[in-house]
């Protein structure tokens, strides 16, 4: 029998330019302007613009102008704005903190520390929250954060799939907190007040708008002052998240069955585009608007009636 020839080696995937630059496997251009540029200088300049004015202010021409070069000079190093955003995100998140040996046996404390460090990066570079998530991270710093969280979860008696799911749960919660806190800070800065002043003003407004008849549970919360100074709701929620993970881990360790909700299947594009579906959803929105208007009229009528009979 003739021996089968060996299979050719699998071709390595071609890395996108931005990812290759992040890993340092894409050579810098051999030719360029006399006063040499570098990837690092370009990315740092772009980050300075984003820190000061937001991600929308970043463009290849604006970065080039800030460095004193032509836009074409930048394209010798970074061939597209998407590549620049990839590098900005990579530099912006940086590396995770080194593991604290004192927390080696306390996975919850370790998770708290890494979550706090992630949130600090969002506070330092708020524009990180505006860069879309387009899948599993593939750049070294992003992978280092994922690896650090998985390392903290490694001693737990759960599967690798479950560790990844917990990691996504934690990073998603931190990202959501970053978005909300940035919104508060932006609103406060625009009004020249402290963020807490916005909560106090919102509480005063809710006290007027929320009636016990229409929103009984919310009215009780408003009366209890939950929207004013109190415990950090994010810290409370994060601890409850960790409680849930800990309960899941205990169930796994005891060999108990753990219920997992099936993933919701997205509607096919054909269903979304169906004319009858679109028309029905439009009718639903219109009906909801009419209901809101009717409830507004009811509130006004009740207010007038109460005032009328109160004065008798």
Secondary structure, DSSP 8 states (H G I E B T S, - for coil): ----------------HHHHHHHT-S---S---SS---HHHHHHHHHHHHHHH-GGG--HHHHHHHHTS-HHHHHTT--SHHHHHHHHHHHHH-------GGGTT-HHHHHHHHHHHHHHHHHH-GGGGGS---SS--SHHHHHHHHHHHHHHTTSSS-HHHHHHHHHHHHHHHHHHHHHHHHHHHHHHHHTS-HHHHHHHHHHHHHHH--TTT-HHHHHHHHTTTTSS-S-HHHHHHHHHHHHHHHHHHHHHTT-------------HHHHH-HHHHHHHHHHHHHHHHHHHHHHHHHHHHHHHHHHHH--
